[in-house]
Amino acid sequence: MRTKSVVMGLIIAAVLIALPLLVPGYLTFQLSGVMAYAVAAIGLNLITGYAGQISLGHNAFFALGAYSAALSMSFFNVHYMTSVLIAAAVTFVVGYLSGFPAQRLRGLYLALITLVLAVSVSPVIKHFKGVTGGMSGLAIERPSPPEWTGLSKDAWIYYTVLFVTVICFYLARNFVAGSTGRALTAVRAAPLAASSMGVNVNGYKVLIFGLGSMLGGIGGALFNFSIGFIAPDSFNLLLSVSFLAAIVVGGLGTIWGALVAGLFLQFVPSYASDLSEALSGAVYGAILIVCMFFMPKGIVGTILEKLHQRNIKG
């Protein structure tokens, strides 16, 4: 079984490395966006899928990460990879501090508090137009490949984003595996029982909010690389709702569900608009309903459940 997993991992790695060399540049650009969204989706899945905290403010941390990275590159001329670390640090601190209300709130009450973040982020960005560019947005220098690589800019950005994404997925998977994952499950399912067993429920809630926000910020910083331009209207309430819908479709409480969420966020809205620009919202909603009707645990969650049932029968 372990040999099969290693072989499958090597095949997937080879495909991911070869993709920019085989597909058109525009698709490479889109795949970079998929990974940026996927990293942010991991963060929301930690908060909602593992800790059971419904957050509608993930767009705020996605925006904070994007602007932190962009402004550090513009004003302090830092390296683009350093800007990702700055975005991670800023969003972790802000997320950690924002997580303190989550100690005593859950469900709809926490959703309402985080909704304030979701609806306020765009007006705040517009207000500080001297720094953020306001409605006009900010143009960002996209990373350029070293000449010796012979790669296009889109391919180099793809590999850069892939590198960060693999690290984030690896660390998130290790974080939720073992005792930490079991503690988070207990916090989500029965916080009183978990507290009586010695689990620091409040501490885990604040920590997971900080870590989830940090991943949202890293996703926002990576989003800069693929787009090269950010504006406040890119981080509206619809983005936050889309994040939440995407992780439900991918599978709550699954790390790999975040990758499906990234694909969903990148491709489904554009395909819905292609089918009917006037009814894009209705098409988008219909896709969500169909997914939830046939796969109530999400795509990855349903697949894992079927594999588990097959192993039990076997």
Helices and strands as residue ranges (DSSP letters): H 2-22, H 25-44, I 45-50, H 58-76, H 80-98, G 100-103, H 108-127, H 129-132, G 134-136, E 138-139, G 147-149, H 153-176, H 179-189, H 191-196, H 201-227, E 229-230, G 232-235, H 237-250, H 257-275, H 280-294, H 299-313
